[in-house]
Amino acid sequence: MKKDYEKYIMYALLAIVAAVLIYTVAGLFTSSNNQQPASPLNLPVSSSSGYRPISTGNAGTGDVAIELTPLGFENGIFTVNLAANTHSVELSQFDLSEITTLSYGGKAFAPTSATQMSGHHSSGIIVFNLDEKPDTFRITMQGIPAVEERVFEWA
């Protein structure tokens, strides 16, 4: 009787190990950052816009590295590429549509759409509807640790 009990425990442990192994392998092939760009028009994303990437913060404990690269302006839509990396902050708590502003010429614009960040490494697109292509502009983000107000400026 004791041998049967030990055999069932052994089978249960093997089943648990197999389930964990399957879950781990499946996670390698599934990424939460495989999101489509947030552009409402599915505009082509080009890295040859002429704008330089600007970064703030770092991936250290309690901080987030954010890099923005403007992709360009077409038909009243201005797109910006975002890359966020951290080792300790859960990015899903930040709604880029609420905390991001683009300003130029005394006017301020909230995004019309933005990627929902998740996990510790996230990338995507922030989209603004603008009256015209700005020559110089500033994008600010509020409340992402450890830099309370992040300022990205292109002149």
N, C-alpha and C positions, 0 to 999 in steps of 0.2 A: 504494500500500500504506500509506504514511504517513497519507494522508487517511482511510482506513478506520479506522485505529487511533485517530485523533483523534475520529472520529465516535462510536466505541464509548465512549470516555472521556466525551464530551459526554452521551451517553444515560445512562451510569451516574451522572453527576453530577445530571442531571435527575431520575432515579429516586430518588436519595438525598434531594434537596430536596423532592420530592413526598411521600416517606414521612415526613419530619420535619414537613412542613406538616399532613399528615393526623393524625399523632400529636398535634400541638399543638392542633388544632381539636377532636379527640375529647376531649382532656383538659379543655377548657373546659366540656364538657357532662357530665363525669363527676366526681363529688366523693367522696373517701374519707370525708367527714364526714356522708354521708347515711345514718346508722345509725339504726335504730329504738331507742327508749328501752330501757334494759336491764332494765326492770321485768318480773318474771316473770308478772305478771298484766295487762300492758299497761294500767296505770292511766292515766286521763286526766291529762295534765300541765297544770296551771293555774298561771298566774303571779300570781294574786290570793290567795295564801296568807296574806298579811300579814307575811311575813318579808322583811327587807331583804337585798339582796345584799351580800356582803362579798368584797373583793378583797385579794390579796397579790401582791407581786412586780410586775414590769413586763416588757415585751416586748423589753427591751434585750439586748445581747450577753451570752450566758451566763446569762440569767435567763428566767423564765417567769411570765407574768401568769395567775393562777388566780382565777376568780370563782365562788363558790358561792351558790346561792339555794335555800333549802329550799322545796319545793313543797307539802308537807303530809303528814298522817298519816291513813291510812284502813285499817281492818281489819288492824291490826298492822304495816302497811308504811309506812315513812317514806321519801319520795323527795326527792332533792336534785338540782338542776340544776347542771351544771358547764360552764364555758367556760374554755378554756386557749389562750393565744396566746404565741408567741415568734418571734423571727427567727433563732435560732441553735441551739436545742436540739431534737433529735428526740424527740418525745413518746411514741413507741411503746415506748420502753424502760421506761416506768413503768406498773406494774400497780396500778391504783387499789384493787383488792380486797386487795392486800398492804400498801399503804402508808397506807391511810386508816382512821381510827377515829372513831366517834361515841361520846361519853361524856356521861352525866348521872346524877345521884343515886348516885355511886360505882360505876356499872356502865359497862363499855366494850363496844362492839359493832363487829365488822368488817362490811363490806358483804356482803350476800348476792349481789349482782350489781353490776357497774359497767361503764360503757362502756370499751372498749379505745381509748385515745387513739392517734392517728397523725399524722404530719406535723408541721406547725408551728402549726396552728390546729385545735382539736378541741373538740367539745361533746357533751354527752350527759347521762345520768342515773346517779346512784349510789343504790342501794336498800339500806335497812336494815330488818331485822325487829326490832321493838321491843315490849316488854311493854305500853307505854302511850305516850301522846303526851307528850313532855317539855315542860315550861314553859321551862326554860333548858337549854341544851346546848352542847357544844363538838365541833367536828370538827377533827381534826389530820391532817396529811399529812406524811410523812417523805421526805426525800431528793430532792426536786425542786429543781434549782438555781434561783437562788442562795440561796434561803432554805431552810436545812436542815430546820427544823421550822416548818410553816405552821400557825397556829392561827386558826380561825374560830369566833367565840363569839357566841351569841344569848342575851340575858338579858331 
